[in-house]
Amino acid sequence: MHFQPDPTLDSFRQEVRQFLRHHLPADLPWRKDGMRSPRADLVRWQRLLDAHGWGAPYWSQEHGGTGWSVAQRLVFDEECAAAGTPSLDGFAHKLVGPVINHFATPEQKAEHLPHIFQGTRLWCQGFSEPGSGSDLASLRTRAERVTGADGDHYVVNGQKIWTSYAHQADWIFLLVRTDPQAKKQAGISFLLADMKSPGITVRPIISIDGCHHLNETFFDNVRVPAANLVGTENEGWKLTKFLLNNEHATTADLPTLRRSLSQLHALAGSARAGGMALAERHEFLLRLARCEAELRAITVMVQRVAAMEQDHSAAAHAMGSILKVRGTELQQRMSEFLVETLGDHGAVAYPDPHARNAGRRALPMEDAARGVATEMFFRRATTIYGGTSEVQRSIIARSLFQF
Ligand SMILES: Cc1cc2nc3c(=O)[nH]c(=O)nc-3n(C[C@H](O)[C@H](O)[C@H](O)COP(=O)(O)OP(=O)(O)OC[C@H]3O[C@@H](n4cnc5c(N)ncnc54)[C@H](O)[C@@H]3O)c2cc1C
C-alpha cells in the first residue's frame, strides 16, 4: 500500500512545540522513565491542556475533542514525550472515554465527561480475572439485579486481577456476568463503579520491577446503581470488542522506543568497555544499527496505520496487532541491550537512599544506569498487557488469511 505523509504535519508539530514552550511549567517534573506520573502532576497537566482546548487530544470534535487525525495525535504524543510532560490517564482517554462517547446515556455523559476533561476522576480497568485473561469471555464476576426501596441496583461479587492503578483510581469500568445461563459472551454487561463503594477491596501486587502498579480488586456484595450500566444488559461484549480494538491499536509506543535509542546513543558517546570506547566496538555498533533499523521500520508502519485511518479492512485490522507485537518486542530488546551495555552498573535497579554511600556524587555511568534495570523489568509486561503476543499473532493470522 502507498501512502503520502501529510504535508501539514510539520506546521502542526511546530504548533505543539510552541504550545509546550509557552505552557509547560518549568516546575512540572520532567518525566523520563515512561512510568505513570503522580496524580497531582497528571491533574495539573490535564487542566492546562483543557484550558487550551486540548483536553481530549484523541477524540473527535463531535465528542468535544481536538478532532486531530491519527498522524497528528502521534506527533502530539511524540512532542509531549520529548518535552517530558506528565502522562495523561490513558484508561480515561483511550479506553472508557470512547466507550462513554459512543454508548453512554446523556446522563452518564454529563456525569463523567467533564471529569475526564478536568482530570478530576481517574479510572482503572476491571476486566481480567484469575483464569480469565486472554479468554476474557470466561469471566465469572457476577452481578445480580435487585430492585428495592433504595432503587434499582446490581449486586456485584467476584474478583479482578492485574488492575493497574486501582489504588489511585476514583472509578472502575468493569465486565460482569449478568446472565450465567447464556453462552460465554452473551451474558456479559459493562458497568461503571465508584471505587469508594462499600465492599470494594484493593490489594497490591508488587511486580518484578519492584514497583506498585498492579492490584487484585475484590467485590463483596458491592451495590452499583443500575443507572451505571453502559449499553444494554447482557450485550456488554459489543462494547468490549470496541474497547479492545482501541487498546490493541495504541501500543507501539514510539516515544519510548526513541527514548531508549537516544539513551544508547548517549552511552555510545560516553562509555568504555574493555579499554575501548563503545562507539569503536563492532558488536555494539552492529546491535545498535539493528535496533535503529527496526525502529525505522516500525515508524513507517505507524505512519501507514495512521494513513489507513478510514480503512476498516482485515489488513488494516491486522496492522494494529503487528505494531503491538513488533513495538513491544523491540522495547524489550532495547531495554535489555541498555542494561547489558551498562555492565555492573546496569544492576542499579533500586537506588537505596539509606545506603552507606547515599548522598555521594554519582559516577557518570551510575547516572546513566539509574532506573534502567527497573524499566527493563517493567518492559517484560508489555508483551502481555493489551493482549499477549501469542494472541496478537492469532489475530494477525485470522485477519490476513480469513480462517
Ligand atoms: C503490567 C500489566 C498490567 C495489566 N493491567 C491490566 C488492567 O489494568 N486491567 C485488566 O483488566 N487487566 C490487566 N492486565 C491483565 C492482562 O490483560 C492479562 O494478563 C492478559 O490478557 C493475559 O491474560 P492472563 O494473564 O490471564 O494469561 P493467560 O491468558 O492465561 O495466558 C498465559 C499464556 O498462554 C498464552 N495463551 C493464552 N491463550 C492463548 C491462545 N488462544 N493461543 C495462544 N496462546 C495463548 C498467552 O499468550 C500466555 O503466554 C495487565 C497485565 C499486566 C502484565
The ligand as an ORCA input file, in Angstrom:
! r2SCAN-3c Opt
* xyz 0 1
  C       1.574     -4.982     33.721
  C       0.184     -5.484     33.439
  C      -0.878     -4.601     33.542
  C      -2.188     -5.076     33.353
  N      -3.216     -4.200     33.553
  C      -4.483     -4.665     33.484
  C      -5.586     -3.819     33.830
  O      -5.405     -2.644     34.188
  N      -6.830     -4.324     33.783
  C      -7.090     -5.600     33.385
  O      -8.252     -5.980     33.325
  N      -6.059     -6.445     33.062
  C      -4.784     -6.001     33.100
  N      -3.733     -6.852     32.814
  C      -4.022     -8.244     32.506
  C      -3.758     -8.613     31.064
  O      -4.756     -8.123     30.222
  C      -3.660    -10.145     31.023
  O      -2.515    -10.504     31.773
  C      -3.538    -10.676     29.624
  O      -4.737    -10.505     28.930
  C      -3.165    -12.177     29.624
  O      -4.049    -12.889     30.426
  P      -3.527    -13.884     31.567
  O      -2.539    -13.140     32.412
  O      -4.720    -14.458     32.237
  O      -2.711    -15.005     30.808
  P      -3.335    -16.249     30.010
  O      -4.435    -15.785     29.146
  O      -3.615    -17.331     30.985
  O      -2.111    -16.647     29.101
  C      -0.999    -17.434     29.563
  C      -0.152    -17.777     28.356
  O      -0.918    -18.565     27.418
  C      -0.944    -17.937     26.141
  N      -2.256    -18.094     25.530
  C      -3.470    -17.895     26.111
  N      -4.449    -18.115     25.218
  C      -3.863    -18.423     24.040
  C      -4.357    -18.754     22.745
  N      -5.663    -18.762     22.477
  N      -3.449    -19.022     21.763
  C      -2.117    -18.992     22.028
  N      -1.584    -18.712     23.253
  C      -2.451    -18.429     24.247
  C      -0.685    -16.461     26.419
  O      -0.132    -15.816     25.286
  C       0.308    -16.538     27.571
  O       1.604    -16.748     27.102
  C      -2.414     -6.414     32.993
  C      -1.338     -7.291     32.852
  C      -0.052     -6.847     33.093
  C       1.079     -7.822     32.965
*
